[in-house]
């Protein structure tokens, strides 16, 4: 089984991936390929740099390039792939047998509070900045992040607005684990 994970910033995608990894899934994040490229260029892996470099990779190598890189690294039968953010990336994954896409979602206020708690370099200081940054990730440009289109195309949407155990139970139920 290949499980794609998508969702907005701080919705619980990493938690979902860690849960599946703990169950024996190989975990791959498309963002890691972008981080590697940022590192190669001597850039900080800030959210702005990640968006810019990811869009540049899609423009220069094709909109599904990150998917092609990830598939080359598949080593197990059960795989979870995080950070699918472009419709062409998703289309490549959908060509694979046993692929399904989970969208993890939470109310924006909860996600903003989570971003404040994790205090990452790419996070913002105000809810308005959080909303503005989120809007950047919902482009109609085929080489940019198109989260709104990916979320619309999810096989299942899991709302993560409660305790972590509930998120894990919902994932177990959806995937019949």
N, C-alpha and C positions, 0 to 999 in steps of 0.2 A: 504494500500500500504506500502511495506517495501522497502526503498531506501537505497542501499549500496553506500557509497562514498569511492573512492580510488583515489590515485594519489601520485605524488612525493612530497617531502618536500616543503612546502611553495607554493603549487600550488593553494590554495584557498579552501581546503577541509573544514576547520573550518568555513570559511565564508559561504560556501554552507550549512553546517549543521545549523548554526545559522539562516540563512534565512528560512530554512524549519521549524526549531523550532519556529520561530516567526509566522509561518503560522499554528501552532498547532501540529506539529509532535513531538512525543517523541524522544529525542535525546540521543543516546547511542554511546560511543566511546570505541572500543576494547582496546585502549591505556589506558583508565582509569583503567581497570582490571590489567594491568601491573603496572601502577603507584601505585595502592593499594598494590601490592606485593612488589614493591620497598620500599614503606613506612613501610610495615610490617617488612622488613629486615633491616631497618635503612639506606637504600641507597638513595642517591640523585636521582631524576628522570631525570638524564641527558640522552641525546640521546644514548650514549654508554651503560649505564645501562639498559635503556628501551629495546634496541635491545637484549642485553645479557639475561635479565630476560624473555622477551617474547619468545626467542628461547628455554630457559630452560623450561618454562611452556609447550610449544609444545612438547618438548622431553619427559618430565616426565608424562604428562597427555594426550597426543595425539595432533596431529596437529590442530584439530578443537576445542580444549578446550575453547579458548576465545569465539568462537561462541556459544558454549553450555552455557557458563556463561551469555552471553548477552541475549540469547533467554529466559532464566529464568526471566529476568528483563523486558520483554515486557509487557506494561500495556495499550497501546493504539492501535487503528486500524492503524493509520498512524505513521510510525516509520522511522527515519533516523539513519543509523549505519555508523559511521566513523572508519577509520583506518583498513580496511580489507587488510591484507598484506600477506596472505598465501593462496595457492590454495585450501587447505583442509577447511579453514575457509569459503571461498567462496562456496565450494561445499555444505557445511551444509546449508548456507543461501539459495542456489538455490533449496533446497528441499521444501522451504516454498512457499506457494501460494503468488502471487502478489509481488514477489521480482524482483527488477531490479537493475543493477549496473551502476552507473555513475562514470566515471573517469574524474577528473578535472586535466587539464594540463596547463602548461605555459612554455615559453622558460626558459632555465636554468639561464640565466643572470637576468631575472626578478625575478625568485624564490630566487636567491642568494641575490639580493638587498632587497627583503622582509625579508629574514632571518637576514640581518644586521639591519634592522629597528626594528624588534621585539625584538632583543637582548636577546634571551632566553639562558639559561644555556647550552642547548644541541647544539646550533648553532656553526658554525666554523668561522674562521677569513678570510680565503682566498677562492677564487673560486676553486682552485685546491683541497683544503680540502673538500669543498662542494661536488665536483664531486666524490672524493674518498669515502666519507661517503655514498653518493647515491649508489655507486657501491656495497657497503656492503648489501644494502637493496634489491639487485637483485640476490639472491642466487638461486641455483638449489637444495639446501638441503631442503628436505620436511618439516623439523622442523624449518626452518628459514624464514625470510622475502623473498617473491618472487614477488615483486611488478611488475616486467616486465610481469610475467604470468597473474597477476590479471588485469593489464591494458589491455593486449591483449584480455581478456575475457569480457571486459566491454560491456554492451548493448549500451551505448552512451559515447562518449568522448566530453567533453566541454572544449574549449580552453579559458583560463582566462588570456588574455594578454591586457585587456583594463580596463575600469571603472567597479566598483562593480555593478552598475545598469545593465550593459550588462550581467554579470555573472548571476544575478538574473533573468533577462529576458530569458536567454538561459535555465535556469533550469525550469522556468515556462513553456516554450514552449515544452521542452522534456517531462515533466511530465503532460502536459496538465492541468495546475492549473489555 
